[in-house]
Amino acid sequence: MIEVNHSKLSLARQCELVSIARSSYYYRPKNESDFNLELLRLIDQQYLKTPWYGSRQMRRYLRRQGYRVNRKRIRRLMQKMGLVAVAPAPNTSRRHPQHKIYLYLLRGMHIKRPGQVWCADVTYIPMAHGFLYLVAIMDWYSRRVLSWRLSNTLEADFCVEALQEALEKYGCPLIFNTDQGSQFTSADWIDELKAHDIKISMDGKGRWMDNVFIERLWRSLKYECVYLNAFDNMKDAKEKLNFWIEYYNHERPHSSLNDQTPNEVYEGIKPLSLAA
């Protein structure tokens, strides 16, 4: 929004017009240290195993691994990744006061066909020197990943782009379920769902089990792809994640899907081994 060589407006005037301090324009965020990046990876790995760990318990775990860190640092790093312990606790996740929270609609529902319910979630992706955020749109019945996007911020834009791609390719689900993250309570996300007459469902606060299938996707993706690779940059991450997600959709059988792949279930294709 700021043009350095504007012919008529100075930098100070441009900053004033967009309501930011001039110091904010010159600010450049500092990268995390190598030590903090190592802690981010360890916290992420442990959280997949024990999502009930808050900053206190995560600090105990890391200190037992030989890392002398205080709780303040662990709390900051967990907040950076958007990780919150699933156990009830006061003020663990605050939402914008103007963002509406919708009821969870899937309790007791029999989901019996593709396209009936979609879900989405955002997770942290560590790299060799930094980190990214990944959003995925999944069909609940078949577990198929319909679309995904990477971003270096937690703004809602990349989530909305993934949603728009999925709607364009696969049509509209009856219900869309997410957690209460700010990306999924934002006006841009909600307006896109309402424009397509999609019913909105949201997990209970701190209830990761309400969106359990996409949580399982993250676990598989991280142990089978992310932790085996040190992504150099976003291009490298996109290529390797795309390769794994294609494998997941088309080649990776699921025991819960009667040893079929997500694509076979979504498309109603009976594999030859089962047909025989």
C-alpha positions in Angstrom: 0.0 0.0 0.0 3.0 2.3 0.5 4.8 3.6 -2.6 8.4 4.6 -1.8 8.8 6.8 -4.8 5.4 8.3 -4.9 5.4 11.6 -7.0 3.1 13.5 -4.7 2.9 11.9 -1.3 5.7 11.5 1.2 6.2 8.3 3.2 5.0 10.1 6.3 1.8 11.2 4.6 1.1 7.8 3.1 1.5 6.1 6.5 -0.9 8.7 8.0 -3.5 8.0 5.3 -3.4 4.2 6.0 -3.4 4.8 9.8 0.0 3.2 10.6 3.0 4.6 12.4 6.0 5.4 10.1 8.1 3.1 12.3 5.8 0.2 11.4 6.6 0.7 7.8 10.3 0.4 8.5 10.0 -2.5 10.9 11.3 -5.9 9.6 10.4 -8.9 11.7 13.3 -10.9 13.1 13.7 -14.6 12.2 13.6 -17.1 15.0 16.9 -18.4 16.2 18.1 -21.9 15.3 17.5 -22.9 18.9 13.9 -21.7 18.8 13.3 -23.4 15.4 14.5 -26.6 17.0 12.1 -26.1 19.9 9.2 -25.4 17.5 9.8 -28.7 15.8 10.0 -30.6 19.1 6.9 -29.0 20.5 5.0 -29.7 17.3 6.1 -33.4 17.4 5.2 -33.8 21.0 1.8 -32.0 20.7 0.8 -34.6 18.0 1.3 -37.3 20.6 -0.1 -35.4 23.7 -2.5 -32.6 22.6 -3.4 -32.1 26.2 0.0 -30.6 27.0 -0.1 -26.9 27.9 3.0 -24.7 28.3 3.7 -26.1 31.8 3.7 -29.7 30.8 5.6 -29.0 27.6 8.3 -27.2 29.5 8.6 -30.2 31.8 8.9 -32.5 28.8 11.6 -30.4 27.1 13.6 -30.0 30.3 13.7 -33.8 30.6 15.1 -33.9 27.1 17.9 -31.6 28.2 16.6 -28.2 27.0 16.8 -25.6 29.8 13.9 -23.3 28.8 11.4 -21.4 30.8 7.6 -21.5 30.5 7.4 -18.0 29.0 9.3 -19.0 25.9 7.3 -22.2 25.5 4.0 -20.3 25.8 5.1 -17.8 23.1 6.2 -20.6 20.7 3.0 -22.5 21.2 1.0 -19.4 20.5 3.0 -18.8 17.3 2.0 -22.3 16.2 -1.6 -21.9 17.3 -1.3 -24.8 19.8 -3.7 -24.9 22.7 -4.0 -27.7 25.3 -7.3 -29.6 24.8 -8.0 -29.7 28.6 -10.4 -27.0 29.8 -8.6 -23.8 31.0 -9.5 -20.2 31.4 -8.7 -17.8 28.5 -6.8 -20.4 26.4 -8.2 -19.1 23.2 -9.8 -15.7 22.7 -11.8 -14.8 19.7 -12.6 -11.4 18.2 -15.7 -10.1 20.1 -17.5 -9.5 16.8 -16.9 -13.0 15.4 -19.9 -15.3 15.8 -19.3 -18.9 17.0 -21.6 -21.5 15.4 -23.0 -24.7 17.0 -21.4 -28.1 16.4 -23.8 -29.9 14.1 -22.2 -33.3 13.6 -22.9 -34.9 17.0 -24.9 -38.1 16.5 -25.1 -37.5 12.7 -24.7 -40.4 10.3 -22.4 -39.3 7.6 -23.0 -41.7 4.7 -21.9 -40.1 1.4 -19.1 -37.9 -0.1 -20.0 -34.2 -0.2 -22.3 -34.4 2.8 -19.7 -32.8 5.3 -16.4 -31.1 4.6 -13.9 -29.9 7.3 -10.9 -27.7 7.4 -8.0 -27.0 9.7 -4.7 -25.1 9.8 -1.4 -26.6 11.0 2.2 -25.4 11.5 4.9 -26.6 9.0 8.5 -26.4 10.1 11.2 -25.7 7.5 15.0 -25.7 7.6 15.1 -22.0 8.4 11.6 -20.8 9.4 8.1 -22.1 9.2 4.8 -21.9 7.2 1.1 -22.6 7.8 -0.9 -25.2 5.9 -4.7 -25.3 5.5 -6.5 -28.3 4.1 -10.1 -28.8 3.0 -11.2 -32.4 3.5 -14.3 -34.5 2.6 -15.3 -36.0 6.0 -16.8 -39.3 4.6 -13.9 -40.3 2.2 -11.0 -38.4 4.0 -10.0 -37.0 0.6 -8.0 -33.7 0.6 -10.0 -31.5 -1.8 -7.6 -28.5 -1.7 -4.8 -26.9 0.3 -2.8 -23.8 0.6 0.5 -22.6 2.2 1.1 -19.2 3.8 3.7 -17.5 5.9 1.0 -15.7 8.0 -2.2 -16.7 9.8 -4.4 -14.3 7.9 -7.7 -15.7 6.5 -6.8 -15.1 2.8 -5.1 -18.4 2.1 -7.9 -20.3 3.8 -10.6 -18.6 1.7 -8.5 -19.3 -1.5 -8.4 -23.0 -0.6 -12.2 -23.0 0.1 -12.9 -21.3 -3.2 -10.9 -23.8 -5.1 -12.6 -26.7 -3.5 -16.1 -25.3 -4.2 -15.1 -24.6 -7.8 -13.8 -28.2 -8.3 -16.3 -30.3 -6.3 -19.4 -28.2 -5.7 -21.0 -27.5 -2.3 -21.2 -29.7 0.8 -24.3 -29.7 3.0 -22.3 -28.8 6.1 -18.8 -27.4 6.7 -17.1 -28.0 10.0 -14.1 -26.2 11.4 -12.6 -25.2 14.8 -13.1 -21.8 16.3 -9.9 -20.3 14.9 -9.9 -16.7 13.8 -9.5 -17.7 10.1 -12.8 -19.7 10.2 -14.8 -17.1 12.2 -13.6 -14.2 9.9 -16.2 -12.4 7.8 -14.5 -13.5 4.5 -14.7 -17.2 5.4 -18.3 -17.1 6.8 -19.6 -14.9 3.9 -18.2 -17.4 1.3 -20.0 -20.3 3.0 -23.3 -18.3 3.4 -23.1 -17.3 -0.3 -23.3 -21.0 -1.2 -26.0 -21.8 1.4 -23.7 -24.2 3.3 -24.5 -24.9 6.9 -21.8 -23.8 9.3 -20.6 -26.1 12.1 -17.8 -25.4 14.6 -16.0 -27.6 17.2 -16.5 -27.0 20.9 -13.7 -25.0 22.4 -10.6 -27.1 23.0 -12.3 -30.3 21.5 -9.8 -31.5 18.9 -11.8 -34.8 18.7 -14.7 -32.9 17.0 -12.5 -32.7 13.9 -10.6 -35.9 14.5 -10.2 -37.0 10.8 -8.2 -33.9 9.8 -6.1 -34.2 13.0 -5.2 -37.7 11.9 -4.3 -36.3 8.5 -1.8 -33.9 10.1 -0.2 -36.7 12.1 0.3 -38.8 9.0 1.5 -35.9 6.9 4.0 -34.8 9.5 5.5 -38.2 10.3 5.5 -39.4 6.7 6.6 -36.2 4.9 7.3 -33.1 6.9 9.7 -34.5 9.6 11.6 -36.5 7.0 12.3 -33.4 4.9 13.9 -30.1 5.8 12.0 -27.8 3.4 14.4 -25.1 2.1 11.7 -22.6 1.0 8.0 -22.4 0.1 8.6 -23.7 -3.4 10.3 -26.8 -2.0 7.6 -27.3 0.6 4.8 -27.0 -2.0 6.4 -29.6 -4.3 7.0 -32.2 -1.5 3.6 -31.6 0.1 1.9 -31.9 -3.2 3.6 -35.2 -3.9 2.6 -36.6 -0.5 -1.0 -35.4 -0.7 -1.4 -37.0 -4.2 0.0 -40.2 -2.7 -2.4 -39.9 0.3 -5.5 -39.4 -1.9 -4.7 -41.9 -4.6 -2.4 -44.6 -3.2 -2.5 -44.7 0.6 -5.2 -47.2 1.8 -7.0 -46.6 5.1 -8.1 -49.4 7.4 -11.1 -47.4 8.4 -12.1 -47.2 4.7 -12.0 -51.0 4.3 -8.4 -50.7 2.9 -9.6 -48.3 0.1 -7.9 -45.0 -0.7 -9.7 -41.7 -0.1 -10.1 -41.2 -3.9 -11.6 -44.6 -4.4 -14.2 -43.9 -1.7 -14.9 -40.4 -3.0 -15.3 -41.6 -6.6 -17.1 -44.8 -5.7 -14.4 -46.9 -7.4 -14.1 -50.5 -6.2 -10.4 -51.6 -6.3 -9.6 -54.8 -8.2 -8.3 -56.6 -5.2 -11.7 -56.1 -3.4 -13.7 -56.9 -6.6 -11.9 -60.2 -6.9 
